[in-house]
Amino acid sequence: MRFTIVLLIGLAAFSFSARADNAADWEFCTGASSPSSIGACTRIIQRGESSVFDLSVAYNNRGLGIAMAATTTAPSPISIRH
């Protein structure tokens, strides 16, 4: 009986932690495009626990983050002329 209670408490703590991580990842994924938002969206996609709609949002936001990262790291035409 004691083992069962300890096991249930452990499982509850683990699932709470996973939900907290998921909520934090969604906060970063839907925030401003940055390397941390790309990573957060990737973790959401890799978990495979989201609905089709949520996955489409994560894929879209990750793509936007990658596109923004590519445009901000490329040299501007003005700096090339000088």
CYANA upper distance limits for C-alpha pairs under 8 A (distance plus 0.5 A):
  1 MET  CA      5 ILE  CA      6.95
  2 ARG  CA      6 VAL  CA      6.77
  3 PHE  CA      7 LEU  CA      6.52
  4 THR  CA      8 LEU  CA      6.63
  5 ILE  CA      9 ILE  CA      6.70
  6 VAL  CA     10 GLY  CA      6.63
  7 LEU  CA     11 LEU  CA      6.68
  8 LEU  CA     12 ALA  CA      6.59
  9 ILE  CA     13 ALA  CA      6.67
 10 GLY  CA     14 PHE  CA      6.70
 11 LEU  CA     15 SER  CA      6.67
 12 ALA  CA     16 PHE  CA      6.61
 13 ALA  CA     17 SER  CA      6.70
 14 PHE  CA     18 ALA  CA      6.78
 15 SER  CA     19 ARG  CA      6.71
 16 PHE  CA     20 ALA  CA      6.66
 17 SER  CA     21 ASP  CA      6.68
 18 ALA  CA     22 ASN  CA      6.60
 19 ARG  CA     23 ALA  CA      6.59
 20 ALA  CA     24 ALA  CA      6.68
 21 ASP  CA     25 ASP  CA      6.58
 22 ASN  CA     26 TRP  CA      6.68
 22 ASN  CA     44 ILE  CA      7.61
 23 ALA  CA     27 GLU  CA      6.74
 24 ALA  CA     28 PHE  CA      6.91
 25 ASP  CA     29 CYS  CA      6.37
 25 ASP  CA     37 SER  CA      8.36
 25 ASP  CA     40 ALA  CA      5.19
 25 ASP  CA     41 CYS  CA      7.32
 25 ASP  CA     43 ARG  CA      7.91
 25 ASP  CA     44 ILE  CA      7.42
 26 TRP  CA     30 THR  CA      6.48
 26 TRP  CA     40 ALA  CA      7.45
 26 TRP  CA     41 CYS  CA      7.75
 26 TRP  CA     44 ILE  CA      8.08
 27 GLU  CA     31 GLY  CA      6.64
 28 PHE  CA     32 ALA  CA      8.05
 28 PHE  CA     36 SER  CA      7.25
 28 PHE  CA     37 SER  CA      5.41
 28 PHE  CA     40 ALA  CA      6.52
 28 PHE  CA     41 CYS  CA      8.28
 29 CYS  CA     33 SER  CA      8.47
 29 CYS  CA     36 SER  CA      8.38
 29 CYS  CA     37 SER  CA      5.02
 29 CYS  CA     38 ILE  CA      7.25
 29 CYS  CA     39 GLY  CA      8.42
 29 CYS  CA     40 ALA  CA      5.79
 29 CYS  CA     41 CYS  CA      5.46
 29 CYS  CA     58 ALA  CA      7.28
 29 CYS  CA     61 ASN  CA      7.06
 29 CYS  CA     62 ARG  CA      7.84
 30 THR  CA     37 SER  CA      7.83
 30 THR  CA     58 ALA  CA      8.42
 30 THR  CA     61 ASN  CA      7.24
 31 GLY  CA     37 SER  CA      7.32
 32 ALA  CA     37 SER  CA      7.60
 33 SER  CA     37 SER  CA      6.28
 33 SER  CA     38 ILE  CA      7.79
 33 SER  CA     61 ASN  CA      8.27
 33 SER  CA     64 LEU  CA      7.49
 33 SER  CA     65 GLY  CA      5.02
 33 SER  CA     66 ILE  CA      8.47
 33 SER  CA     68 MET  CA      7.22
 33 SER  CA     69 ALA  CA      8.23
 34 SER  CA     38 ILE  CA      6.93
 34 SER  CA     65 GLY  CA      6.47
 34 SER  CA     68 MET  CA      8.38
 34 SER  CA     69 ALA  CA      7.47
 35 PRO  CA     39 GLY  CA      6.84
 35 PRO  CA     65 GLY  CA      7.80
 35 PRO  CA     69 ALA  CA      8.10
 36 SER  CA     40 ALA  CA      6.59
 37 SER  CA     41 CYS  CA      6.61
 37 SER  CA     61 ASN  CA      8.49
 37 SER  CA     62 ARG  CA      7.58
 37 SER  CA     65 GLY  CA      7.35
 38 ILE  CA     42 THR  CA      6.66
 38 ILE  CA     61 ASN  CA      8.11
 38 ILE  CA     62 ARG  CA      5.46
 38 ILE  CA     63 GLY  CA      8.47
 38 ILE  CA     65 GLY  CA      6.26
 38 ILE  CA     66 ILE  CA      7.37
 39 GLY  CA     43 ARG  CA      6.73
 40 ALA  CA     44 ILE  CA      6.88
 41 CYS  CA     45 ILE  CA      6.76
 41 CYS  CA     58 ALA  CA      5.63
 41 CYS  CA     59 TYR  CA      7.49
 41 CYS  CA     61 ASN  CA      7.53
 41 CYS  CA     62 ARG  CA      6.11
 42 THR  CA     46 GLN  CA      6.60
 42 THR  CA     58 ALA  CA      8.03
 42 THR  CA     59 TYR  CA      8.40
 42 THR  CA     62 ARG  CA      7.51
 43 ARG  CA     47 ARG  CA      6.62
 44 ILE  CA     48 GLY  CA      7.51
 44 ILE  CA     49 GLU  CA      8.26
 44 ILE  CA     50 SER  CA      7.88
 44 ILE  CA     55 LEU  CA      8.19
 44 ILE  CA     58 ALA  CA      7.45
 45 ILE  CA     50 SER  CA      8.11
 45 ILE  CA     55 LEU  CA      6.76
 45 ILE  CA     58 ALA  CA      7.19
 45 ILE  CA     59 TYR  CA      7.84
 50 SER  CA     54 ASP  CA      6.22
 50 SER  CA     55 LEU  CA      6.45
 51 SER  CA     55 LEU  CA      6.60
 52 VAL  CA     56 SER  CA      6.71
 53 PHE  CA     57 VAL  CA      6.92
 54 ASP  CA     58 ALA  CA      6.73
 55 LEU  CA     59 TYR  CA      6.56
 56 SER  CA     60 ASN  CA      6.49
 57 VAL  CA     61 ASN  CA      6.52
 58 ALA  CA     62 ARG  CA      6.49
 59 TYR  CA     63 GLY  CA      6.61
 60 ASN  CA     64 LEU  CA      6.70
 61 ASN  CA     65 GLY  CA      6.57
 62 ARG  CA     66 ILE  CA      6.68
 63 GLY  CA     67 ALA  CA      6.61
 64 LEU  CA     68 MET  CA      6.53
 65 GLY  CA     69 ALA  CA      6.57
 66 ILE  CA     70 ALA  CA      6.66
 67 ALA  CA     71 THR  CA      6.80
 68 MET  CA     72 THR  CA      6.62
 69 ALA  CA     73 THR  CA      6.71
 70 ALA  CA     74 ALA  CA      6.81
 75 PRO  CA     79 SER  CA      7.12
 75 PRO  CA     80 ILE  CA      7.56
 76 SER  CA     80 ILE  CA      7.13
 77 PRO  CA     81 ARG  CA      7.01
 78 ILE  CA     82 HIS  CA      7.32
